[in-house]
Amino acid sequence: MLTKDLLRVSRAGGGYHPQFAGREHRPLAARVIGTYQGHVGTPRADLEDALADLEADASDFKLVRGFAALLEREATFETDAAIEPERARRAAFEAAEAVGVVSEDDRTMALVRAGESLSLSADVLERALYADLEARQVLTAFDSPWDPDELVAQYNLSLSQTALFDATELRVRSSDPKALISAIKRLRLMYEIRRLEDEHAGIAEREVIVTGPTHLFRASRRYGTRFARLLRTVTNADEWSLEATIDDRGTERTLSLSHVDPVRAPDADPVADVSFDSGVEADFAGRFSNLDLEWDLVREPEPLATGTRVMIPDFAFDYQHSDFRVYFEIMGFWTPEYVEKKLAQLADLEDVELIVAVDESLGVGAEIAARDFRAIPYSGTVRLKAVADVLREYERQLVAESAATLPAQLQPDDDVVSLESLAERHGVSEDALADVSFPDHEQVGRTLVQPAVLESLAADLEAGMALSEAEDVFAAVGIGDSSATLAELGYRVEWEGLAGGTIRER
């Protein structure tokens, strides 16, 4: 990005058009790079004089300064002095006070005395006095990451980013909408998605509207720089278009960019990959993963249509035993305007199961509940128990529905089968089998075993057998729960420290 004073835009026709550098500016870019390379080992003042000469020869001095501003970040300037300048000044001023400087000879005498106190010559001390001033710092290293063509490309991107500093709203269409939405959320910008009519759906079927500072609290460069960072992701798509509403010193103008403009991200990744949009979401996801529930947490599920708009909930919960999904939205500290938009989106949702965690400061829990969605108030962090309780309510309904599809009796052909495997076979949870009888099997722990198998196992066991041997006997017929099976057959385990155990009659 460039500073605002280096912005080059045309306002012709009431628009806001960045003045891009082109192929014809490649020689100028090469000269600026060469100027930095040729001044390694010299003071900054010499470099700035050389750049000023380039500005005088160029058609637009801002273009030279723009190239230089980008290269400046790759330059290393250091103070070149035999002694810390602050220490040199202190010694010189103390000596000057003792001598009483009123003439050039007095000044020389003061420098000589100060140098002697520091074991330095007067000339070396004098060079160190103000060596830390910016103009006197020395360019010690310069390594341009760009050749002239790449510098032109970087300049055009930076110019476009700077033009977005005063944007209040972006309207973006992209051939890679998933990456776009992900970047928007990770930059913590507010957005909505609008479905386009057929005649407008050239690049994409949806337009993403990103709101900015004047839609929030007050104009803030913080949001403008987020818009600028977002541009890197936008330009990575094969096809894209962007319209921005610009607050140009109180005048509203429109900036239009697309993939046909010379705007590309030539180097770094578009947006750092952050797992979650906010600490509240990250905290919730981390704690939820430690729960032993029958639900899988899905990050950023598919979009939901809400009238002519689209919303993407923060999470979804997928029930592990059937095709059933519950969406989860966390409404944090939002502005009243954004809350109204979100409530309008919720009002248009149909046939969707949704849980909404609502920051208590918003005061809209009752409105959400009135729309038949589950509203969970929170302050600071989302309460896991509250979410788990709602999911268990859904779970009880799903268990009851799946249990109603099962017969009163099940007679599996297996000699041995776990309830988990049997439930998976019928597409239900284990809880749905609670009221089903199994006339051909005995239930041993969480395993169904035919009586003949139990009789055979009883014949193979005897008191005094090592537990490991008994476990091998059980494993041979597919039984993994040795404790429940031993108890069923009338045995217990006599433990011998950590080394193992011996089975005994109960």
N, C-alpha and C positions, 0 to 999 in steps of 0.2 A: 504494500500500500504506500501511497505517497501522502504528503501533507497537503492540506487544503490549498495552500498558496501556490502549489504546483499543478493544480487542476487546470486542464485545458479542455474547455467545452464550447460548443457553439449553441447559441440560443435562437438561431434562425427559425422563423416560423412558429415561435413559441415553444419549441422543443428543448431538448437538453441532450446534445449529441457530443460524446467524447471525441476529441481530435486525435485519432490513432496515429501512431508512427507506422510508416510503410517501408517497402523495400528501398525506397529512395533515401531513407534515413539510416540505412545500414552503415555507410562510411562514417557518419557522425558517431554512431554507437561505437565503431571500431576506434575512432580517435579518442573518445572518452576512456575506453578501456586502456588504450595505449598510454594515455596521460597518467593514469594511476600506476601502471606498470613501470613507467619511466621515472617516477618520483619516489620509488622505494629508497629509503635512506636519507630523504630530505625533509625539511620542516613542512608542516601543514600549510604555512603561509605561501610557500613556493608552489605547492599543488594548487591552492586556491587561485593564485595569480594565473597559472596555466589554464585552469578551467574558465576563468574570467575572459581570457583571450579567445577561447572556443566560443563562449557565449556571444562575444562581439562579432564573430564571423558567422554565427548560425542565424537562420531565419527566425527562430523563436528561442529566446534564451531559456524559457521554461522547459523546453525539451532537453537541453543540455543539463539543466539542474535536475530534471527527473531521472535521466540516465545516471548522473553522479550520485543522486540520493540512494539509488538501488545498489550501486557499487560501494558506496561508503560503508554499508553494513558488512562488507567482506574485507574491509581494510582494518589493520591493526595499528594504532598510534600509541607511542609510548614516550615517557619523559626521558630524555637523554641527558643525564647529569651525573657528575662524579660524586655528588652528595645530595641528600634530600633538599630540594629548594627551600622548604620552610625552615630547615635548620640553617641553611646558608644565609637566608634573610635575617634570621634572628641574630646570628653572629655579626653580620654586617651592620645592622642597626645599633647593636650594642657598641661596636667599635666606633661608629660615626658619632654616637652620643659622647663618647670619651674624647674623641679628637675635636669635635665641634666643627662640622663640615660647613664651610662657607665658600670654598673655591674648588676647582678641579683637582688641585694638588692635595687638598684636604680629603677629597673623596678617594683619591688613589691611596693615600696613607691609610685611610680607614679600611679599604679592601685588603691592603697588605697585612695590617694587623689582624683582621678577621681571618685571612688565609693562614697566617702563622698559627693562630689558635686552633685551626682545624687541620694543620699540616698540608695545606693546599697552596698553590700559587694564586696570586691575585687574579690572573686571567681565568684560571679554571673556576675559581669561586664566582667571578662575575658571570661566566656562562651559565652557572647553575642557579643564579638568583631567581630568574623568571622562566626557567626551562619548563615548568609545569603549566604555563599559559597555553591555551589551546592552539594558538597560532604557531607556537614554537615547538609543539610536540612533533615527533619524527614518525613518518610512515615507515614502520619496520617490516610489515608483511602485507602482501596483497595477493589474493588468489581468486580470480573471477570464476564463479561457477557457470558463467554463460559466455558463449561466443557472441559476435555481433548480432546474428539472427535471433539467438535465444534472448539476448538483452532486449531487443525490440519487442519480442513476444512477452517477456516479463513486464516491460513497461506498459504495454497495452492492457494486460491483466490488472496491473496496479492502478492504472488510470481509471479503469472501469470500477474497481473496488472503491477508489476515492470518490467517484461520482455517486456511489451508493451511500456515502456517509450521512447525507441528509434525506435519505429515503424514508417515507412513512408507511409504504406498503409495496410489496412485491407480488406480481402475478406471473407464475412460472408454469410452463409446460415442458415436459421432458420425456424423452424416449426411455429413460431409466427412472421411473417414478419412485421405485423402492429405495434407491440410493438417495434420492432427493428428500423423501420424507424422513429417512433415517438421519440425514444430516441436520434437517430442520429441528428434529426433536432433540438431537444431541447438542445443538446450539441453544436449546431452550427458548426457541422462538415460538410465538403463538401462530396458529395456522388453521385454515379450513380448506376443504377440498370441494370443488364444484364440478359436477358433471357437465360436459359440454354438449351442445347440440351437434348433430351430425356434420353440419356444414363447417363447423369450427374444429372438428377433431382431426386435424392433419397430422400433428406430431403425437398427440396423446388424446385420450378420451376424457381426461380430467385436467383441470387447472387448479394449481395450488396457490392459495392466497395467503401470504405471510404478512401479518400486521406488525407495525413498527411503533416507534416511540410516542407519537402524538395520539395513538390509539390506547396508550397505556397511561402513564402518569404524567410525564412531561418529556420534552425533547431531550434526548440523551445520546451522546456519541457512542455509548456502550452498545446500543442496539444497531446503530449504523455500522459499526465494525463487525457485528455478527452477520449483518446482511452481506458485507464485503467477504467475509470468510465463506459464506454459503455459495458465493459465486464460483469458487473453485470446484465445488461438487457439480454445480449446474453445468459448467463448461466441459466436464468430463463425459457427458452424454454425447451420443452420436448426433442427435438432433435435439434442439432446445430453443426456447424463446423466453424472453423475460421483459416484462414491462414494470417500471418502477415509478411511483408517484414521488416526485422530489419537492421538498420544501426549499425553494431557492430564494432565501431571504424574504419569505412571506408570500412569494409567488409560486403557485402550484404548476409544476411542469412535468412532462412525461419523458422518461428515458426508456428507449427501446433497444434491446440487444437480441441477437440470435446467433445460431451456429455459423451463419454466413459472415459474421464480423470476425476480425482478427483477434479474438479473445480466447486464449487457451491457458491452461495451467501447466507450464512447462516442467515443473520440478516436483515439489513436495506433495505428499498425500493431501487430498482435499480437506478432510476433517478427521482429526484424531478419533480413533474408534473407542468411544466410551460406551460401556455396556448399558447405562441407564440414563434417562433424561434428568433425573433428580435423585437426591439422597434418599428421599422418602421411598421412591420406587426401588432403588438398589437395596435399601434396608429391608423392605418387605420381601423382595425376591430371595434375599439371602436367608432370612428367617423361615420363610415358607418351605424352602428346600430341606429344612431339618425336620419337618413334620412328616409323620407316617400316615398320609391320607390316600384315598383312592382316586386322587386327582393329579393330573400333570399340568404344570404351569407353562403356558405358552407366551412368549414375548412378542409383542406387536403382531397380533393376529390379522386376518384379512379385513379389508375395509367393510364398513356397514353403510348401506345406503340410507340416507335420511332425507327423503324428498328429493330435491335437486342437488343436495349436498352429500358429502361422504365424511364419515368419522372413523378413526382408527383407535379403538380402545387400547389402553396400556397393556393389558394382559387378557388371557383367556384361561379358563380351567377346563381341561378335557377329562371327562369321566373315563376311567380305565376299562370299564366293562361294557360300554356301549357308545354309540355315536351321539354323544350329548355334550354340548359346550355351553359354558356360562362365561360371559364377558365381564371384565373387571376394569373399571375406570377410576383413577385417583384424581379428584378435583382438589388441587392445591390452592395456594394463595393467588387467585386470579382477580382481574379487574371486573367491576360490575358488568361492563360491556361484554367481556368474554364469557362471563357466567351466563348472561342472557343468550348468547349464541349457543352455548353448550346445552342449555335447557331446551332451546328450540330444536336442536338436533335430537335430543332425547324424546321430545314430543312426537317426532316423526318416525321413530323406530317402531317396528311392528314384528311380532313373533320372535322376539329376542329376549333371552334371559340375561339380565344385567345386574351386577352389583356395583354400587358407586360408593367409594369412600370419600367423604366430604369433609374438608377442613371446617371445623366448627365456626370459624370466623365468617364464613360465607353466609350462614343462616338459610340455606336452601334445601336442607334435608327433607322437610315436609313436602316441598314441591316435587322433589324427586320421587318420594314415596307415593305421592298422588298419581304418578305416572306408572304405577305398578312395578317399580324397580326397587331393589333392596338398597336402602340408604344406610350407611354406617358412618357415624360421625367420628372424627379423629382430631387429635391435636398433637402435632409433632411427629408421631409415628402411627402407622395403621395397626390396630390391635389384631393380632393373628387369631385370637380366640373368636372374635366377632365374625371374621371371615370364615373360619372353620365351622362355626355354628350354622351359618347360612348354607355352606356346602353340604353339611350333614343333613340339613332339611331336604335339600334336593336329593341327596343320597337315599334317604328313607323313602321318598316317593319313587325313585328309580328302582330300588330293591323291591318295593311292593308291586310295582308294575311288572318287573321281570319275574317275580315269584308267581304272579297270576298266570303267566304263560307256561309254567311248568306243571306236569302231572302230579298227582298226590304221591305217586310212587315212581321210583327210578330203579331199573334193574340193569346196571352196566354189565357188559360181558367180561370185564377185567376181573382177574382174581384179586388184584390189589390196585387201588386207584386212590389218589389223594383228592380231597374235596376241592383243592385249588384247580387241579387238572379237569375235574368233572365240571366245575363252574365255568371254566374257560371253554370247555367243549360246547356248553349250552349258551355261551355268550351272556352269562350273568355273574354277579359277585357271589362269593361264598355265603354271604348273609342270606341270599335268596334261597339257599338250600336248607335253611333252618327248619322249615315245616314239612320238608319232603322226607318220606320214609324209604328205606332201602332193605326190602325183605330178604334179599339174597346175601347181604353183607352185614358184618359187625362194624360199628364205627369205633376205631381205636385212635384216640386223639383226633387228628385231622385227616385220618386215612380210613378208607373202607376196605375191609379184608373179609374174604369168604371164610366161613367156619372151617372148611377142610384145610385151608392154609394154616389157620391157627392151630389145628390139631397136629399138623405136620411139624410146625415150629415147636410145639410143646414136646414132641418126641425127640427133637434134636437138641433140646436144652437140658442141662442138669446143674444142680447146685454145685458151686465150686468152679464153674467155668469162668474163664477170663471174660471181662466185658467186651474186649476187642473181638474175641471169637464169636460171641453172641451177635455183635453188630455185623460181622461178616455173614452170619446166617440170615439175618434180616435183609441185608443188602442184596443177597442172592435172589430174593423174591420181590424186591422193589420197595421195601419198607425202610424209611429213613428215620422215623421217630422211634428210637429204641426204648426211651424211657416209658412212653405210653404202652408199648407192646409188652415190655417186661412186666409192667404192672398188671396188664390184662391177663398174662399167663401166670401170675402169682409169684413173681420174683421181685427182688429189690437189689440195689447195688451197694456193696460194701467197698467204700473207697479206700485206697491205699496211697494217701498223699496225692501228688500230682502225676504219679507214674501210671495210674490206671485203677481198675477196680475188679471186683469179683462178684458174680451174681449169687445171691442167697435166696432161699425160700422166704416168703414173707411170713 
